Amino acid sequence: MRYLHTMVRVKDLEKTMAFFELLGLREIRRMDSEAGRFSLIFMAPEGQPECPVELTYNWDGDEGLPSDSRHFGHLAYEVEDIYALCQKLMDAGVVINRPPRDGHMAFVRSPDNVSIELLQKGDRLAPTEPWASMENTGHW
């Protein structure tokens, strides 16, 4: 067996793609189906085309998508500098649901409420403000 991808259904394709681009993923391929009225967009980290997330977008809406998307666990990405990425996301208006207080782990949510776990590559970073004293926001 071989890992292929993780699929998530999205309501606002442009907003969701912009979110994943903030994380450092890029579109690596796309399939549009006129007959099925949907698009599949595969996005992956630079140099890792074998680890994509598939964004499934139904052109006519997707009323079957739960509002909190808790039927799905999370996507996890290892990052070079968890503090820098969380600051970049926060500056772009993304809520940091579980801040990286421990210098190791954070959670954010995509525009479609998909949980994204961010893990610091290598050793934990030293606790730093504002992260060390930042409370959780919402659920993750």
SVG drawing of the C-alpha trace seen along z (x, -y; Angstrom):
<svg xmlns="http://www.w3.org/2000/svg" viewBox="-28 -41 44 43">
<polyline fill="none" stroke="black" stroke-width="0.4" points="0.0,0.0 1.0,-3.6 -0.3,-6.9 -2.0,-8.9 -3.7,-12.0 -6.2,-13.4 -9.4,-14.7 -11.5,-17.5 -14.7,-19.1 -14.6,-22.9 -17.3,-25.5 -15.2,-28.5 -12.4,-27.3 -10.5,-30.5 -10.5,-31.3 -9.4,-27.7 -6.6,-27.7 -5.4,-31.0 -5.3,-29.5 -3.3,-26.5 -0.9,-28.8 -0.3,-30.6 0.8,-27.3 3.2,-26.9 1.3,-24.4 1.0,-25.0 -1.4,-23.7 0.3,-20.7 -2.6,-19.5 -6.3,-20.1 -9.2,-18.2 -12.4,-19.9 -15.4,-17.8 -18.0,-19.6 -20.3,-16.5 -20.0,-16.1 -19.8,-19.8 -16.9,-19.6 -13.2,-20.4 -10.4,-18.5 -7.4,-20.6 -4.3,-18.9 -2.0,-21.1 1.2,-20.0 4.3,-21.4 7.2,-22.4 9.2,-19.4 6.6,-16.9 4.2,-16.2 3.6,-12.7 1.9,-14.4 -1.1,-16.3 -4.3,-17.4 -7.2,-17.1 -9.7,-20.0 -13.0,-18.8 -15.2,-21.7 -18.8,-21.2 -19.7,-24.0 -23.4,-24.1 -22.6,-24.2 -22.3,-21.5 -25.1,-21.5 -24.0,-18.1 -20.8,-19.6 -21.3,-19.8 -20.8,-23.3 -18.1,-22.2 -16.4,-19.5 -15.7,-17.4 -16.3,-14.2 -12.7,-14.7 -9.7,-14.6 -7.0,-16.9 -4.2,-17.4 -0.7,-17.6 2.3,-19.5 5.9,-19.7 7.1,-23.3 10.5,-25.0 9.5,-27.8 6.2,-27.3 6.3,-30.8 7.0,-32.5 4.3,-30.6 1.7,-31.2 2.5,-34.9 2.1,-35.0 -1.2,-33.2 -2.4,-35.6 -1.3,-38.6 -3.5,-37.3 -6.5,-37.0 -6.3,-33.3 -7.4,-32.4 -4.7,-30.4 -7.1,-28.0 -4.4,-26.2 -1.3,-28.5 2.2,-27.0 2.7,-27.7 5.1,-24.7 7.1,-25.7 6.1,-22.5 2.4,-22.2 -0.4,-24.5 -3.8,-24.1 -5.6,-26.3 -8.7,-25.8 -9.2,-26.3 -12.1,-28.4 -14.1,-25.2 -13.3,-24.3 -10.8,-21.6 -8.3,-21.2 -4.7,-21.7 -2.0,-20.6 1.3,-22.4 4.3,-20.6 7.8,-22.2 10.5,-20.4 13.2,-19.0 13.4,-20.1 10.8,-22.3 11.5,-26.0 11.9,-27.9 8.6,-29.2 8.2,-32.8 5.6,-35.5 2.9,-36.2 2.5,-32.5 3.5,-31.2 0.6,-32.9 -2.0,-32.9 -5.2,-31.0 -7.0,-28.6 -9.7,-30.1 -12.7,-28.0 -12.1,-24.3 -9.5,-22.5"/>
</svg>
